[in-house]
Amino acid sequence: MASRPGLHQHAAEVQGFGTVTRHWGMRGPTAYQLHLLSGKHAQEQLELVDALAERVQTLGGVAVGDPGTPR
């Protein structure tokens, strides 16, 4: 059974627009599905970064940085 958000929901702001936090959480009826989706997107981004780093090195550059380590 798929979860669907209700219309015209109101809740307190958890994090202001344009702000960044090191840790965040999801709550609500779609939290698990959003967790799976964000994990899928994170894995895809890591694969893209890896492909870019390999391309940089193939072209003679030096790829630096670790996307798994927050700055």
Secondary structure by P-SEA (a helix, b strand, c coil): cbbbbbcccccccccccccccccccccccaaaaaaaaaaaaaaaaaaaaaaaaaaaaaacbbbbbbccccc
